Amino acid sequence: MGIRTYIATVSRVQDLTHDVRELEVTLLEPPTISFKPGQFISFEVPRKGFPVPVVRPYSIASPPSKGHRLTLLFNLVTDGPGSTYLYSLRVGDHTTFKGPAGSFWLKDDPTRDLLFVATGTGIAPICSMVGAQLQRGTAQAVTLFWGLRSQRDLYYQEGLRELTRQFSKFSFVTTLSRPEVGWTGATGRVTALVQERVTSVRNLTVYLCGNSGMIQEVTTLIQARGLCPIHKEKYYDDRDEPTD
């Protein structure tokens, strides 16, 4: 799969929380894109004070089976060029991007159970991976640990519950690090879930996506329990240049 330029039209815009938006684009030219679950596409966007555009990558949240229509998930970031551009798009607008790219993708290893750990919008590529894995009719256990701040940051919860009803091999836990009164779910950082619930890494593959602190801590926790494949994708601040 080589990187190429795509033209698409915005087909849906939905605010999921106070600072998270979901954007759906329908491809026009070419009409489909082939990608691996977990990969990203990139936009060239203007940046205030700079003479040339900057490149901003965004993971595809939808599975490859929907190659004619992509879902993107992103935060509102003050003064972030990528966020500013994507938040400016309206239904019917045309946009151009390049892709697919990235080495963080779902591997095909039917011998291992899968653990996905995400913070914030790091859930985006993991949504694509989980969707693709479940569509395969997996015999492996698929577990998701997702860390958010408080109730106002919650989204995708009913969709995840529906997946647990449809697929007996799938389970998820959403934990809030700063819950408000009334929250009855898991509390604390997502690293605590890994510490408490991952007792063995035998026959396990781990996928991590989110802030660098979580990735480092979870990697250390997993490696302390033994050797297993760990695949990582760090999300960067839109106001900075990506470093990897």
Secondary structure, DSSP 8 states (H G I E B T S, - for coil): ---EEEEEEEEEEEE-SSSEEEEEEEEEESS-----TT-EEEEEE--TT-SS-EEEEEEB-S-GGGTTEEEEEEE--TT-HHHHHHHH--TT-EEEEEEEE-S------TTSEEEEEEEGGGHHHHHHHHHHHHHTT--S-EEEEEEESSGGG--SHHHHHHHHHH-TTEEEEEEESS--TT--SEES-HHHHHHHH----TTEEEEEEE-HHHHHHHHHHHHHT----EEEEE---TTS----
